[in-house]
Amino acid sequence: MADVAVAHTAPDGHDDHGHDDHGHDDHGVHHTTTGLSNNKLAMWIFLGSECLLFGGLISTYMLYRGRHSENLGPDQVWDIPFTSASSFVLLMSSLTMVLAVTAARRKDDRNTRLWLTVTALLGSLFVAGQVYEFTTFYREGLGFTTSLFSSSFYTLTGFHGVHVSVGVIMLLATVGMILKNRIPGDKAEVVELVGLYWHFVDIVWILIFTLVYLIPA
């Protein structure tokens, strides 16, 4: 029986499946009892807390969306075609993010950098559209303190815009680290973690766009 145990454990402490006796794989990734790495588990916990935060903001908007004057309500200020086009741009960035993750798993650094950059550009275009939209609303008289409706609207959509901006910074930083070969640990996992955050931001926007722009008060 001792010979069998030796046959399945390499002298360096790794078994036949590339894991050592401490639950690490060949890339030094630590795995939890859930089967996820510590990094992925931490990201999922963070995204879970963000769900609670956005849930509170969305609930606040739904509560106050009818608190506005007759001349400055959603029907008077929304530009649905423009916002729809901006939303389509953000949703397309989810596709390019998937392509970036796929390229990273193939260890194709060139295409990984390419698709991460395209994703960042699409995200930046969405943020630029949101800034334009906010500026237009302000010129029409809808300021942050105009009504409870405007305050809750700017808080919800602005907070999401900040998240998209943070995601763009994460994407560009990842591109820079790949270019300089300075990513610690598993490169594919790092790109996947950024992808998880980006997909979360996109999913939240689908919910916001539906509730804020498409469903009348």
N, C-alpha and C positions, 0 to 999 in steps of 0.2 A: 504493500500500500504506500510505503514511503517513496518507492520509485515512481509511482503514478503521480504523487504530489509534486515531485521534482520535475516531471515531464511537462507539467502545466504551468510552472512558474519559472520565469527566466531569472538568471543570476542578478539582473539589475532591479528585480522586484516587480516587473511587469508580467501580467498574465498573457495568454495567447490572444486576447482581444485588445491589447494595447493599453490596458489600464494597470496602474500600480496598486499596491496593497492599501493605499490611502484614498482611493476613489478619484484619482487624477487620470486624465488621458495623456496621450503623447504630447499634446500641445500645452500641458500644464493647466488645463481648465478644471476647476473644482466643480463637482456635481453634487446636488442636494438629493435628498431622499425622494423628491418629486421627479427626478430624471432630468431636471433643468439645471443648467449651470448657475452659479451664484449670481453672475451678471444678469442673466435672463430673468431669474426670480426677482431680483431687485428692480428691474425694469417693469415687470408685470405689477409689482406692488406699487410702484410709483404711478403707473397708469391707472391702477385702481383708485388711488387717492385723487387723481385728476378727474376721474369719472364723478366722484362725489362733489368735487368743486364745480364742475360744469353743470352737474345736476342742480345744484343750488342756484347758479346763475340763470339757467333756463327756467327754473320754477319761478324765480323772481320776475323774469321778463313776462312769463305767461300770466302772472298775477297783475302786472301793471301795464300790460300792452294796450288796455282800453282807457288808460288815464292820460288823455291828450286833448288838445283843443280841436275844434271842428276843422280848422284850416291846416293843421300840421299833424295829421295822422298818417298811418301807413299808406292809405290809398292816395294821399296827395304827394308823397315823397318817393315811394319805392319806384325803382327802375328795373322791373323784373327781367327784361331781355339782357341788360348789361350785367346784372348780378348772376344770371344764368350762365352767361358766357364766362364770367370770372370763375364760377363754380366748376364749369367744365374743365377749365385750365388746371384747377387744383386736383380734380379727379384724375386727369391724365397723368399728373405727377405720381400718382400711386402706381400706374403701369410702369413708368420709367424707374421707379424705386424697386419694383419687382425684378426688372431687368438688371439693375445694379446688384441686387442680392444674388441673383443667378450667376452673374459674371464672377462675383466674389467667391462663390462656392466652386467655380471652375478654376479659380486662381488666375483669372484673366484681369490683371491690374489695369490694363489700358481701357477695356470696356467698362470696368467698374468705375474708374474715374470719369469716363464719358457720361455714363447714365446718372451718376451722382450729381455731376455738374448740370445736366439737363434738368434733373429734378429740382435743384436749387434755383435754376432760372425760372422754371414754371411757378415755384413757390413765391419767388420775388415778384413775378408778374401779378400773382393773386394779391399780394400785399399792396402793390402799387395801385391796383384796381380798388382795393378797399380804402386807401388813402384818398383817391379821387372821389369815391362815393361819399365819404365823410365830409370832404370839402364842399361837395355839391349840396349836401343836406344842410350844412352850416350856413351856406350862402342863402338858402331858402328859408332860413330862420329857425331850423331845428338844432339848437345848441344842446350841450350836455345837461344844462339845468332848466331847459325850457319846460319840461314836464317829467312826470315819473316814467312815462313811456320812453322818452328820449334818454333819460339817465340809464334805465335798465337795458335799452337797446345798445347804446354805446359801450356800456360795461361788458355786456356779453360778447358782442362781435369784436370789440377792441381787444378783449382778453384773448380771444381766439387768434386774432391777428398777431399778438405778441408771441403766442405759441408757434405760429407758422414762422415768424422771424427767427425765433430760437432754433427751429428746425433747419432753416436755411443756413444759419451759422454752423450748426452741427454737421451738415452735409459738406460745406466748404472746408471745414476743419478736417473732416475725414479724408477729403480729396488731397489736402495738403500733407497729411500724415502718410497716406499711401504713396504719394509722390516722393517723399523723403524716406520712405520705408521705416517709419517710426511708430507704427502701430504695435502696442504691446499685446502679447497673447495671440489668439486666433483671429486673423484678419477678417475672415468670413463672418465670424460671430459679431465683431464690432459693427460691420456693415448691417448685419441683420438687426442688431439692437437699434441702430439709427432708423432702420426701416420700420420697426415696431412703433416707434414714436411717431414717425411720419404717417403711417396708416391710421394711427389713433386720431391724429389731427384731422385727417381727411374724413374719417367716419363721423367725428363730432360735427364737422361742417355740414355734412349731409343732413344731420338732425337739426342743426340750427337753421339751415336754408329752408328746410321743410316747414318747421314750426313758425319761423319769423316771417318769411317772405311768401310762402305758398298757402298757408292756412289763414284765412281772414280772421280778424279779431271779433 
